[in-house]
Amino acid sequence: MYANDFKERCSYLRISRRRLLCLCLCPSMLYLDYAAQLTKRSSTPKAAERLNKILARPGNLRCADCAATNPTWASVNLGVFLCTACSGVHRSLGVHISFVQSVDRDTNWQKRWVDTLDEQGSNEDANAKYEHTVAKEWYKPVAEEPREYRAAYIKAKYVDKMFLKGKDDIRCPPAPGVPMSERKDKGSSQKETSIGLIEFVGTVMVHVKSGTDLVARDIGGKSDPYVRLKLGKQMVKTTTQKKTLNPRWTRPLMLCWTGTADNFLKIECWDEDRLSKDDSMGLCHVNLEGLPEGKVQSIVVPLSEKCEKPLKWQELLTTKTQKETKSRKKAGGSFFGNKKASGVLNVDLKFMKL
């Protein structure tokens, strides 16, 4: 074992010295030397043969994220084959989310990458996981789909993981997109009049930062809180914080928004229980109408057992809420009239147009 390590170190030192010499003599030679090293790690004939057999499977005849045929790219860590347009979106996500390789052009395919694609089975098998339950607001992008919606769909699928299977979710694959030639506005995403779907105007980043004085639901006077966000038929949730009434979260969540007042944000706080159903810790509905683009709005969301009507986000701004809370406490009331409050959540909102 030591002998092998010693040989590898010597080989590495020889390569490093050679590159340093090339850089001193002629910078262009450094690239040629690096290319020569890559050719030594080129795909073996067996790996290339296996890769072509996997790509030829019936479930891989179309791109995993749109309806394009004959995909020639692959995300080696997600185990899916992609078309050129979708592969560009995957690259923008970062290699920690999706590491993209060309099936035809890249020659440095590693055995473990091929193993990942082989274990995944096909794009259809992968979509059974990543597109298990897709809300009606989303549709499957077509081959010539504009980049704005294509990017939003792929981000929701792999980054926010909005379509993964929940506890009681039934398999609900995405509806197929209407071809661009049949759309009224060919330069934009699919309209509501096509197959009863909803047109989004942008996305809303919701960062639930912390909770304060939440209600205790466990025997020990604590709770295991998490927050569930709903916007239309979309639903995302935060991680669960164990045994605390003042939780903190670091990861923001993303939802698509129609821009209308009736499509309000539902914020629900729950106590996670392993042996029984999760207990409600309060809820609040927030009207997002008038939310400015590109600006972070910090609000304080009061939780209650019932919510009679949505509250305007302007009423919940941090500065206004602090003043109103003091006056309402003196009067013995809350944001919900006589309803008993169950703590508050500190939330950041940011709207971005598509």
JOMO-V737935 format. One record per pair of residues at least 12 apart in sequence whose C-alpha atoms are under 7 Angstrom apart, sorted by the first residue. I is the first residue (numbers start at 1). GAP is how many residues later the second one is. Records with the same first field share a line. If there is no record, write none. Layout:
I = GAP, GAP
This chain:
41 = 67
42 = 65, 66, 67
43 = 64, 65, 66, 67
47 = 64, 67
51 = 63
54 = 64
59 = 63, 64, 65
60 = 21, 62, 63
63 = 18, 19, 20
64 = 16, 17, 18, 59, 63
65 = 21, 89
66 = 74, 75, 76, 77
67 = 74, 75, 76
68 = 15, 74, 75
71 = 12
72 = 30, 31, 32
73 = 14, 27, 28, 29, 30
74 = 26, 27, 28, 29
75 = 23, 24, 25, 26
76 = 23, 24, 25, 37, 40, 41
77 = 21, 22, 39
78 = 20
79 = 37, 38, 41
80 = 37, 42, 43, 46
81 = 42
87 = 13
89 = 62
129 = 35
130 = 27, 33, 34
131 = 32, 33, 42
132 = 31, 32, 33, 39, 40, 41
133 = 30, 31, 32, 36, 37, 38, 39, 40
134 = 29, 38, 39, 40
135 = 98, 99
136 = 61, 97
137 = 60, 61, 96
138 = 36
139 = 35, 36, 37, 38
140 = 34, 35, 36, 37
141 = 36
142 = 35, 37
144 = 36
146 = 42, 43
148 = 206
149 = 40
160 = 93, 94
162 = 73, 74
178 = 12
199 = 59
200 = 56, 57, 58
201 = 56, 57, 58, 152, 153
202 = 54, 55, 149, 150, 151, 152
203 = 51, 52, 53, 54, 148, 149, 150
204 = 50, 51, 52, 53, 145, 146, 147, 148
205 = 47, 48, 49, 50, 144, 145, 146
206 = 46, 47, 48, 141, 142, 143, 144
207 = 44, 45, 46, 140, 141, 142
208 = 41, 44, 137, 138, 139, 140
209 = 39, 40, 41, 137, 138
210 = 36, 37, 38, 39, 135, 136
211 = 35, 36, 37, 133, 134, 135
212 = 33, 34, 131, 132, 133
213 = 32, 33, 130, 131
214 = 31, 32, 128, 129, 130
215 = 30, 66, 127, 128
216 = 29
217 = 54
222 = 21, 22, 23
223 = 19, 20, 21, 22, 48
224 = 16, 17, 18, 19, 20, 47, 48
225 = 15, 16, 44, 45, 46, 47
226 = 12, 13, 14, 15, 43, 44, 45
227 = 40, 41, 42, 43
228 = 39, 40, 41
229 = 37, 38, 39
230 = 35, 36, 37
231 = 24, 32, 33, 34, 35
232 = 31
259 = 30
260 = 29
261 = 26, 27, 28
264 = 21, 22, 23, 24
265 = 20, 21, 22, 23
266 = 18, 19, 20
267 = 16, 17, 18
268 = 14, 15, 16
269 = 12, 13, 14
281 = 61
282 = 21, 22, 23, 60
283 = 20, 21, 22, 23, 24
284 = 18, 19, 20, 23
285 = 22, 25, 26
286 = 24, 25, 26, 27
287 = 23, 24, 25, 26
288 = 24, 25
291 = 60
292 = 59
293 = 58, 59, 60
294 = 56, 57, 58
295 = 55
296 = 52, 53, 54
297 = 51, 52, 53
298 = 19, 20, 49, 50, 51
299 = 17, 18, 19, 47, 48, 49
300 = 16, 17, 18, 21, 44, 45, 46, 47
301 = 15, 43, 44, 45
302 = 39, 41, 42, 43
303 = 38, 39, 40, 41
304 = 35, 36, 37, 38
